[in-house]
Amino acid sequence: MSKSSRYEWRDQQAALQERMKGFLENPGTEQLEAVVAEMRAYASAAESGQIEIPQRWTSYN
């Protein structure tokens, strides 16, 4: 996986996590729709090859 691909994947993950965080802080229809739209965008990007999902990674949390 190239460095730019890793950054694109990381950015997609960050956007999805922010949407989820917003929904958890203020659950509502609008926030839920935003989360679902972000998840669909992530899945579409992965399916079309716009982003490359690493097969394995190391978490330092």
N, C-alpha and C positions, 0 to 999 in steps of 0.2 A: 504494500500500500504506500503510495507516494505521500509526501508531506502535505501537499495541497489537498489530497483526498482525505487525509486524516483531519485536516482543519475544517473541511466542508462537513464531514461527518460530525465533528465536535460541535460545530455551529448549529446543525440541525438538532442535535441532542439538547443543546442549551436552550434553543427556542421552544422545544417541546416541554422541557422541564419548567421553564418560566410560565408557560400556559397552564400546566398542571398546578403549579404553585398558586397562580392567580385564582384558579377554580377552587382549590382547597381553602384559600383564605376568604373567598367570597362566592360560595356556590350559588349558581343560578343558571338559567337557561342560556343567557348570552355567553357566559364563561364556558359552559359545557360545549356549546356549538363551536367556540374558538378552539377548544382542546381537540374536538373531533376533526375539525378542519386541519389543524396542525398535524395530527396523526395521519390523516389521509395524504397530506402533502409529503410527509416523511416516507410513507409507504410508496407513493407514486414515484418519488425521486429514487428510491431504492430499486424499484421494479424497472424503471427506465434506464438505470445506470448512471444517473446524474450524480449520485453519491455512492461511494463504496463503503460497505459495512465491514469492519475488520472481523476476521474469523476468531481472533482472540485478542485480548488486551489485558493490561495489568492495571488494577485499581490500587491507588495508594491512600484510600480513605481509611 
